[in-house]
């Protein structure tokens, strides 16, 4: 944005584009898609979690799974668009 003049910068920061400082963000027109996905994904996730928990035989397998989960959470925090800095 260093090579932009004031008019070009204003175009990229318009209110209707969903700038973080604006009051009105772009919204989805319908919630049926995300709701359908959620209703389908939750039972599948539950079955997969149950299969993993039943499949853990030794303590070290649980430790490895825990490290993988914590690394995934750390990655989600690192790439979060709302992260400061």
Jmol script that loads the backbone (N, CA, C; Angstrom):
load data "model"
ATOM      1  N   UNK A   1       0.822  -1.194   0.000  1.00  0.00           N
ATOM      2  CA  UNK A   1       0.000   0.000   0.000  1.00  0.00           C
ATOM      3  C   UNK A   1       0.860   1.249   0.000  1.00  0.00           C
ATOM      4  N   UNK A   2       2.166   1.086   0.039  1.00  0.00           N
ATOM      5  CA  UNK A   2       3.047   2.239   0.088  1.00  0.00           C
ATOM      6  C   UNK A   2       3.004   3.050  -1.203  1.00  0.00           C
ATOM      7  N   UNK A   3       2.777   2.397  -2.337  1.00  0.00           N
ATOM      8  CA  UNK A   3       2.790   3.100  -3.616  1.00  0.00           C
ATOM      9  C   UNK A   3       1.412   3.571  -4.049  1.00  0.00           C
ATOM     10  N   UNK A   4       0.430   3.517  -3.170  1.00  0.00           N
ATOM     11  CA  UNK A   4      -0.925   3.938  -3.514  1.00  0.00           C
ATOM     12  C   UNK A   4      -1.146   5.385  -3.099  1.00  0.00           C
ATOM     13  N   UNK A   5      -1.988   6.068  -3.876  1.00  0.00           N
ATOM     14  CA  UNK A   5      -2.389   7.391  -3.434  1.00  0.00           C
ATOM     15  C   UNK A   5      -3.650   7.258  -2.569  1.00  0.00           C
ATOM     16  N   UNK A   6      -4.147   8.347  -2.081  1.00  0.00           N
ATOM     17  CA  UNK A   6      -5.268   8.318  -1.137  1.00  0.00           C
ATOM     18  C   UNK A   6      -6.519   7.712  -1.754  1.00  0.00           C
ATOM     19  N   UNK A   7      -6.775   7.969  -3.028  1.00  0.00           N
ATOM     20  CA  UNK A   7      -7.971   7.439  -3.678  1.00  0.00           C
ATOM     21  C   UNK A   7      -7.903   5.924  -3.807  1.00  0.00           C
ATOM     22  N   UNK A   8      -6.768   5.385  -4.207  1.00  0.00           N
ATOM     23  CA  UNK A   8      -6.626   3.939  -4.337  1.00  0.00           C
ATOM     24  C   UNK A   8      -6.732   3.249  -2.979  1.00  0.00           C
ATOM     25  N   UNK A   9      -6.151   3.847  -1.962  1.00  0.00           N
ATOM     26  CA  UNK A   9      -6.212   3.268  -0.632  1.00  0.00           C
ATOM     27  C   UNK A   9      -7.648   3.260  -0.109  1.00  0.00           C
ATOM     28  N   UNK A  10      -8.387   4.317  -0.404  1.00  0.00           N
ATOM     29  CA  UNK A  10      -9.782   4.390   0.018  1.00  0.00           C
ATOM     30  C   UNK A  10     -10.600   3.295  -0.651  1.00  0.00           C
ATOM     31  N   UNK A  11     -10.302   2.978  -1.906  1.00  0.00           N
ATOM     32  CA  UNK A  11     -11.040   1.927  -2.609  1.00  0.00           C
ATOM     33  C   UNK A  11     -10.830   0.564  -1.964  1.00  0.00           C
ATOM     34  N   UNK A  12      -9.638   0.284  -1.454  1.00  0.00           N
ATOM     35  CA  UNK A  12      -9.384  -1.026  -0.840  1.00  0.00           C
ATOM     36  C   UNK A  12      -9.913  -1.103   0.582  1.00  0.00           C
ATOM     37  N   UNK A  13     -10.178   0.020   1.202  1.00  0.00           N
ATOM     38  CA  UNK A  13     -10.670   0.049   2.573  1.00  0.00           C
ATOM     39  C   UNK A  13     -12.132   0.474   2.668  1.00  0.00           C
ATOM     40  N   UNK A  14     -12.879   0.256   1.596  1.00  0.00           N
ATOM     41  CA  UNK A  14     -14.288   0.652   1.593  1.00  0.00           C
ATOM     42  C   UNK A  14     -15.080  -0.122   2.630  1.00  0.00           C
ATOM     43  N   UNK A  15     -16.130   0.491   3.129  1.00  0.00           N
ATOM     44  CA  UNK A  15     -16.982  -0.133   4.132  1.00  0.00           C
ATOM     45  C   UNK A  15     -17.639  -1.403   3.606  1.00  0.00           C
ATOM     46  N   UNK A  16     -18.102  -1.411   2.360  1.00  0.00           N
ATOM     47  CA  UNK A  16     -18.832  -2.570   1.867  1.00  0.00           C
ATOM     48  C   UNK A  16     -17.926  -3.750   1.533  1.00  0.00           C
ATOM     49  N   UNK A  17     -16.609  -3.590   1.570  1.00  0.00           N
ATOM     50  CA  UNK A  17     -15.704  -4.713   1.356  1.00  0.00           C
ATOM     51  C   UNK A  17     -15.418  -5.467   2.654  1.00  0.00           C
ATOM     52  N   UNK A  18     -15.924  -4.995   3.762  1.00  0.00           N
ATOM     53  CA  UNK A  18     -15.743  -5.708   5.017  1.00  0.00           C
ATOM     54  C   UNK A  18     -14.426  -5.384   5.699  1.00  0.00           C
ATOM     55  N   UNK A  19     -14.001  -4.156   5.632  1.00  0.00           N
ATOM     56  CA  UNK A  19     -12.788  -3.736   6.314  1.00  0.00           C
ATOM     57  C   UNK A  19     -12.957  -3.971   7.812  1.00  0.00           C
ATOM     58  N   UNK A  20     -11.887  -4.344   8.479  1.00  0.00           N
ATOM     59  CA  UNK A  20     -11.961  -4.689   9.903  1.00  0.00           C
ATOM     60  C   UNK A  20     -12.441  -3.520  10.751  1.00  0.00           C
ATOM     61  N   UNK A  21     -12.212  -2.304  10.281  1.00  0.00           N
ATOM     62  CA  UNK A  21     -12.631  -1.136  11.057  1.00  0.00           C
ATOM     63  C   UNK A  21     -14.067  -0.736  10.784  1.00  0.00           C
ATOM     64  N   UNK A  22     -14.693  -1.370   9.825  1.00  0.00           N
ATOM     65  CA  UNK A  22     -16.053  -0.984   9.465  1.00  0.00           C
ATOM     66  C   UNK A  22     -17.060  -1.612  10.424  1.00  0.00           C
ATOM     67  N   UNK A  23     -18.249  -1.086  10.410  1.00  0.00           N
ATOM     68  CA  UNK A  23     -19.316  -1.600  11.255  1.00  0.00           C
ATOM     69  C   UNK A  23     -20.086  -2.714  10.561  1.00  0.00           C
ATOM     70  N   UNK A  24     -20.125  -2.680   9.232  1.00  0.00           N
ATOM     71  CA  UNK A  24     -20.925  -3.640   8.485  1.00  0.00           C
ATOM     72  C   UNK A  24     -19.998  -4.571   7.709  1.00  0.00           C
ATOM     73  N   UNK A  25     -20.045  -5.852   8.019  1.00  0.00           N
ATOM     74  CA  UNK A  25     -19.217  -6.835   7.337  1.00  0.00           C
ATOM     75  C   UNK A  25     -20.073  -7.584   6.313  1.00  0.00           C
ATOM     76  N   UNK A  26     -19.412  -8.213   5.337  1.00  0.00           N
ATOM     77  CA  UNK A  26     -20.135  -9.038   4.380  1.00  0.00           C
ATOM     78  C   UNK A  26     -20.712 -10.250   5.091  1.00  0.00           C
ATOM     79  N   UNK A  27     -21.913 -10.621   4.787  1.00  0.00           N
ATOM     80  CA  UNK A  27     -22.562 -11.745   5.451  1.00  0.00           C
ATOM     81  C   UNK A  27     -23.069 -12.743   4.414  1.00  0.00           C
ATOM     82  N   UNK A  28     -23.160 -13.987   4.847  1.00  0.00           N
ATOM     83  CA  UNK A  28     -23.728 -15.010   3.979  1.00  0.00           C
ATOM     84  C   UNK A  28     -25.231 -14.767   3.844  1.00  0.00           C
ATOM     85  N   UNK A  29     -25.768 -15.113   2.711  1.00  0.00           N
ATOM     86  CA  UNK A  29     -27.200 -14.888   2.496  1.00  0.00           C
ATOM     87  C   UNK A  29     -28.051 -15.928   3.202  1.00  0.00           C
ATOM     88  N   UNK A  30     -27.511 -17.123   3.368  1.00  0.00           N
ATOM     89  CA  UNK A  30     -28.283 -18.194   3.968  1.00  0.00           C
ATOM     90  C   UNK A  30     -27.396 -19.009   4.905  1.00  0.00           C
ATOM     91  N   UNK A  31     -27.987 -19.518   5.967  1.00  0.00           N
ATOM     92  CA  UNK A  31     -27.245 -20.340   6.916  1.00  0.00           C
ATOM     93  C   UNK A  31     -27.506 -21.827   6.710  1.00  0.00           C
ATOM     94  N   UNK A  32     -28.234 -22.213   5.691  1.00  0.00           N
ATOM     95  CA  UNK A  32     -28.567 -23.630   5.519  1.00  0.00           C
ATOM     96  C   UNK A  32     -27.357 -24.456   5.122  1.00  0.00           C
ATOM     97  N   UNK A  33     -26.446 -23.919   4.326  1.00  0.00           N
ATOM     98  CA  UNK A  33     -25.253 -24.654   3.928  1.00  0.00           C
ATOM     99  C   UNK A  33     -24.355 -25.002   5.104  1.00  0.00           C
ATOM    100  N   UNK A  34     -23.940 -23.997   5.889  1.00  0.00           N
ATOM    101  CA  UNK A  34     -23.115 -24.308   7.052  1.00  0.00           C
ATOM    102  C   UNK A  34     -23.837 -25.195   8.079  1.00  0.00           C
ATOM    103  N   UNK A  35     -25.139 -25.010   8.236  1.00  0.00           N
ATOM    104  CA  UNK A  35     -25.883 -25.831   9.188  1.00  0.00           C
ATOM    105  C   UNK A  35     -25.929 -27.285   8.727  1.00  0.00           C
ATOM    106  N   UNK A  36     -26.154 -27.506   7.448  1.00  0.00           N
ATOM    107  CA  UNK A  36     -26.166 -28.863   6.904  1.00  0.00           C
ATOM    108  C   UNK A  36     -24.804 -29.522   7.062  1.00  0.00           C
ATOM    109  N   UNK A  37     -23.750 -28.787   6.747  1.00  0.00           N
ATOM    110  CA  UNK A  37     -22.393 -29.311   6.904  1.00  0.00           C
ATOM    111  C   UNK A  37     -22.123 -29.685   8.358  1.00  0.00           C
ATOM    112  N   UNK A  38     -22.518 -28.826   9.275  1.00  0.00           N
ATOM    113  CA  UNK A  38     -22.301 -29.097  10.699  1.00  0.00           C
ATOM    114  C   UNK A  38     -23.058 -30.339  11.143  1.00  0.00           C
ATOM    115  N   UNK A  39     -24.307 -30.460  10.718  1.00  0.00           N
ATOM    116  CA  UNK A  39     -25.102 -31.624  11.119  1.00  0.00           C
ATOM    117  C   UNK A  39     -24.554 -32.926  10.535  1.00  0.00           C
ATOM    118  N   UNK A  40     -23.909 -32.864   9.378  1.00  0.00           N
ATOM    119  CA  UNK A  40     -23.292 -34.055   8.798  1.00  0.00           C
ATOM    120  C   UNK A  40     -21.908 -34.329   9.391  1.00  0.00           C
ATOM    121  N   UNK A  41     -21.154 -33.279   9.692  1.00  0.00           N
ATOM    122  CA  UNK A  41     -19.778 -33.444  10.150  1.00  0.00           C
ATOM    123  C   UNK A  41     -19.689 -33.893  11.606  1.00  0.00           C
ATOM    124  N   UNK A  42     -20.597 -33.469  12.463  1.00  0.00           N
ATOM    125  CA  UNK A  42     -20.509 -33.818  13.884  1.00  0.00           C
ATOM    126  C   UNK A  42     -20.623 -35.318  14.151  1.00  0.00           C
ATOM    127  N   UNK A  43     -21.577 -36.041  13.572  1.00  0.00           N
ATOM    128  CA  UNK A  43     -21.605 -37.488  13.809  1.00  0.00           C
ATOM    129  C   UNK A  43     -20.364 -38.207  13.259  1.00  0.00           C
ATOM    130  N   UNK A  44     -19.898 -37.765  12.102  1.00  0.00           N
ATOM    131  CA  UNK A  44     -18.692 -38.378  11.538  1.00  0.00           C
ATOM    132  C   UNK A  44     -17.500 -38.119  12.448  1.00  0.00           C
ATOM    133  N   UNK A  45     -17.376 -36.905  12.962  1.00  0.00           N
ATOM    134  CA  UNK A  45     -16.301 -36.577  13.884  1.00  0.00           C
ATOM    135  C   UNK A  45     -16.390 -37.408  15.159  1.00  0.00           C
ATOM    136  N   UNK A  46     -17.597 -37.588  15.667  1.00  0.00           N
ATOM    137  CA  UNK A  46     -17.782 -38.403  16.862  1.00  0.00           C
ATOM    138  C   UNK A  46     -17.347 -39.842  16.663  1.00  0.00           C
ATOM    139  N   UNK A  47     -17.691 -40.426  15.528  1.00  0.00           N
ATOM    140  CA  UNK A  47     -17.293 -41.807  15.227  1.00  0.00           C
ATOM    141  C   UNK A  47     -15.779 -41.907  15.098  1.00  0.00           C
ATOM    142  N   UNK A  48     -15.153 -40.936  14.448  1.00  0.00           N
ATOM    143  CA  UNK A  48     -13.706 -40.955  14.297  1.00  0.00           C
ATOM    144  C   UNK A  48     -12.987 -40.795  15.636  1.00  0.00           C
ATOM    145  N   UNK A  49     -13.489 -39.928  16.493  1.00  0.00           N
ATOM    146  CA  UNK A  49     -12.881 -39.761  17.819  1.00  0.00           C
ATOM    147  C   UNK A  49     -13.022 -41.041  18.627  1.00  0.00           C
ATOM    148  N   UNK A  50     -14.177 -41.672  18.561  1.00  0.00           N
ATOM    149  CA  UNK A  50     -14.380 -42.940  19.279  1.00  0.00           C
ATOM    150  C   UNK A  50     -13.405 -44.007  18.772  1.00  0.00           C
ATOM    151  N   UNK A  51     -13.218 -44.090  17.455  1.00  0.00           N
ATOM    152  CA  UNK A  51     -12.302 -45.077  16.889  1.00  0.00           C
ATOM    153  C   UNK A  51     -10.870 -44.828  17.338  1.00  0.00           C
ATOM    154  N   UNK A  52     -10.479 -43.584  17.440  1.00  0.00           N
ATOM    155  CA  UNK A  52      -9.124 -43.261  17.894  1.00  0.00           C
ATOM    156  C   UNK A  52      -8.947 -43.636  19.356  1.00  0.00           C
ATOM    157  N   UNK A  53      -9.910 -43.295  20.192  1.00  0.00           N
ATOM    158  CA  UNK A  53      -9.798 -43.584  21.629  1.00  0.00           C
ATOM    159  C   UNK A  53      -9.774 -45.094  21.864  1.00  0.00           C
ATOM    160  N   UNK A  54     -10.581 -45.837  21.151  1.00  0.00           N
ATOM    161  CA  UNK A  54     -10.599 -47.295  21.303  1.00  0.00           C
ATOM    162  C   UNK A  54      -9.296 -47.899  20.778  1.00  0.00           C
ATOM    163  N   UNK A  55      -8.692 -47.287  19.769  1.00  0.00           N
ATOM    164  CA  UNK A  55      -7.484 -47.819  19.157  1.00  0.00           C
ATOM    165  C   UNK A  55      -6.209 -47.565  19.940  1.00  0.00           C
ATOM    166  N   UNK A  56      -6.251 -46.696  20.939  1.00  0.00           N
ATOM    167  CA  UNK A  56      -5.052 -46.406  21.737  1.00  0.00           C
ATOM    168  C   UNK A  56      -4.832 -47.561  22.709  1.00  0.00           C
ATOM    169  N   UNK A  57      -3.660 -48.253  22.555  1.00  0.00           N
ATOM    170  CA  UNK A  57      -3.359 -49.396  23.398  1.00  0.00           C
ATOM    171  C   UNK A  57      -2.337 -49.075  24.488  1.00  0.00           C
ATOM    172  N   UNK A  58      -1.383 -48.247  24.181  1.00  0.00           N
ATOM    173  CA  UNK A  58      -0.290 -47.951  25.108  1.00  0.00           C
ATOM    174  C   UNK A  58      -0.303 -46.462  25.460  1.00  0.00           C
ATOM    175  N   UNK A  59       0.393 -46.122  26.539  1.00  0.00           N
ATOM    176  CA  UNK A  59       0.428 -44.741  26.993  1.00  0.00           C
ATOM    177  C   UNK A  59       1.128 -43.831  25.981  1.00  0.00           C
ATOM    178  N   UNK A  60       2.136 -44.357  25.296  1.00  0.00           N
ATOM    179  CA  UNK A  60       2.887 -43.519  24.364  1.00  0.00           C
ATOM    180  C   UNK A  60       2.056 -43.146  23.142  1.00  0.00           C
ATOM    181  N   UNK A  61       1.092 -43.979  22.782  1.00  0.00           N
ATOM    182  CA  UNK A  61       0.207 -43.632  21.666  1.00  0.00           C
ATOM    183  C   UNK A  61      -0.668 -42.437  22.032  1.00  0.00           C
ATOM    184  N   UNK A  62      -1.128 -42.415  23.278  1.00  0.00           N
ATOM    185  CA  UNK A  62      -1.897 -41.262  23.756  1.00  0.00           C
ATOM    186  C   UNK A  62      -1.052 -40.011  23.809  1.00  0.00           C
ATOM    187  N   UNK A  63       0.229 -40.181  24.205  1.00  0.00           N
ATOM    188  CA  UNK A  63       1.142 -39.040  24.253  1.00  0.00           C
ATOM    189  C   UNK A  63       1.370 -38.463  22.856  1.00  0.00           C
ATOM    190  N   UNK A  64       1.605 -39.328  21.885  1.00  0.00           N
ATOM    191  CA  UNK A  64       1.810 -38.873  20.497  1.00  0.00           C
ATOM    192  C   UNK A  64       0.557 -38.177  19.985  1.00  0.00           C
ATOM    193  N   UNK A  65      -0.604 -38.741  20.249  1.00  0.00           N
ATOM    194  CA  UNK A  65      -1.854 -38.110  19.827  1.00  0.00           C
ATOM    195  C   UNK A  65      -2.014 -36.732  20.472  1.00  0.00           C
ATOM    196  N   UNK A  66      -1.696 -36.616  21.759  1.00  0.00           N
ATOM    197  CA  UNK A  66      -1.785 -35.327  22.443  1.00  0.00           C
ATOM    198  C   UNK A  66      -0.859 -34.285  21.845  1.00  0.00           C
ATOM    199  N   UNK A  67       0.367 -34.693  21.498  1.00  0.00           N
ATOM    200  CA  UNK A  67       1.308 -33.762  20.884  1.00  0.00           C
ATOM    201  C   UNK A  67       0.813 -33.324  19.512  1.00  0.00           C
ATOM    202  N   UNK A  68       0.253 -34.246  18.755  1.00  0.00           N
ATOM    203  CA  UNK A  68      -0.298 -33.881  17.440  1.00  0.00           C
ATOM    204  C   UNK A  68      -1.448 -32.889  17.592  1.00  0.00           C
ATOM    205  N   UNK A  69      -2.321 -33.131  18.553  1.00  0.00           N
ATOM    206  CA  UNK A  69      -3.459 -32.228  18.777  1.00  0.00           C
ATOM    207  C   UNK A  69      -2.972 -30.843  19.204  1.00  0.00           C
ATOM    208  N   UNK A  70      -2.006 -30.786  20.133  1.00  0.00           N
ATOM    209  CA  UNK A  70      -1.492 -29.490  20.582  1.00  0.00           C
ATOM    210  C   UNK A  70      -0.761 -28.750  19.461  1.00  0.00           C
ATOM    211  N   UNK A  71      -0.037 -29.467  18.624  1.00  0.00           N
ATOM    212  CA  UNK A  71       0.631 -28.834  17.482  1.00  0.00           C
ATOM    213  C   UNK A  71      -0.391 -28.269  16.509  1.00  0.00           C
ATOM    214  N   UNK A  72      -1.477 -28.994  16.286  1.00  0.00           N
ATOM    215  CA  UNK A  72      -2.536 -28.508  15.392  1.00  0.00           C
ATOM    216  C   UNK A  72      -3.188 -27.253  15.951  1.00  0.00           C
ATOM    217  N   UNK A  73      -3.441 -27.229  17.246  1.00  0.00           N
ATOM    218  CA  UNK A  73      -4.026 -26.040  17.871  1.00  0.00           C
ATOM    219  C   UNK A  73      -3.065 -24.861  17.767  1.00  0.00           C
ATOM    220  N   UNK A  74      -1.764 -25.107  17.984  1.00  0.00           N
ATOM    221  CA  UNK A  74      -0.772 -24.050  17.836  1.00  0.00           C
ATOM    222  C   UNK A  74      -0.717 -23.501  16.423  1.00  0.00           C
ATOM    223  N   UNK A  75      -0.844 -24.379  15.434  1.00  0.00           N
ATOM    224  CA  UNK A  75      -0.863 -23.942  14.032  1.00  0.00           C
ATOM    225  C   UNK A  75      -2.093 -23.084  13.756  1.00  0.00           C
ATOM    226  N   UNK A  76      -3.247 -23.491  14.304  1.00  0.00           N
ATOM    227  CA  UNK A  76      -4.468 -22.705  14.104  1.00  0.00           C
ATOM    228  C   UNK A  76      -4.319 -21.310  14.707  1.00  0.00           C
ATOM    229  N   UNK A  77      -3.688 -21.230  15.868  1.00  0.00           N
ATOM    230  CA  UNK A  77      -3.464 -19.917  16.496  1.00  0.00           C
ATOM    231  C   UNK A  77      -2.489 -19.090  15.665  1.00  0.00           C
ATOM    232  N   UNK A  78      -1.448 -19.728  15.140  1.00  0.00           N
ATOM    233  CA  UNK A  78      -0.419 -19.005  14.388  1.00  0.00           C
ATOM    234  C   UNK A  78      -0.958 -18.426  13.086  1.00  0.00           C
ATOM    235  N   UNK A  79      -1.857 -19.109  12.417  1.00  0.00           N
ATOM    236  CA  UNK A  79      -2.355 -18.630  11.126  1.00  0.00           C
ATOM    237  C   UNK A  79      -3.698 -17.901  11.246  1.00  0.00           C
ATOM    238  N   UNK A  80      -4.153 -17.672  12.452  1.00  0.00           N
ATOM    239  CA  UNK A  80      -5.430 -16.995  12.661  1.00  0.00           C
ATOM    240  C   UNK A  80      -5.392 -15.573  12.109  1.00  0.00           C
ATOM    241  N   UNK A  81      -6.407 -15.177  11.343  1.00  0.00           N
ATOM    242  CA  UNK A  81      -6.420 -13.818  10.797  1.00  0.00           C
ATOM    243  C   UNK A  81      -6.658 -12.753  11.863  1.00  0.00           C
ATOM    244  N   UNK A  82      -7.181 -13.142  13.022  1.00  0.00           N
ATOM    245  CA  UNK A  82      -7.469 -12.172  14.091  1.00  0.00           C
ATOM    246  C   UNK A  82      -6.293 -12.028  15.048  1.00  0.00           C
ATOM    247  N   UNK A  83      -5.193 -12.705  14.778  1.00  0.00           N
ATOM    248  CA  UNK A  83      -4.034 -12.674  15.661  1.00  0.00           C
ATOM    249  C   UNK A  83      -3.355 -11.305  15.576  1.00  0.00           C
ATOM    250  N   UNK A  84      -3.007 -10.751  16.722  1.00  0.00           N
ATOM    251  CA  UNK A  84      -2.308  -9.459  16.752  1.00  0.00           C
ATOM    252  C   UNK A  84      -0.826  -9.681  16.542  1.00  0.00           C
ATOM    253  N   UNK A  85      -0.178  -8.760  15.846  1.00  0.00           N
ATOM    254  CA  UNK A  85       1.282  -8.815  15.722  1.00  0.00           C
ATOM    255  C   UNK A  85       1.749  -9.233  14.456  1.00  0.00           C
TER     256      UNK A  85
END
end "model"
wireframe off; spacefill off
backbone 0.3
color backbone group
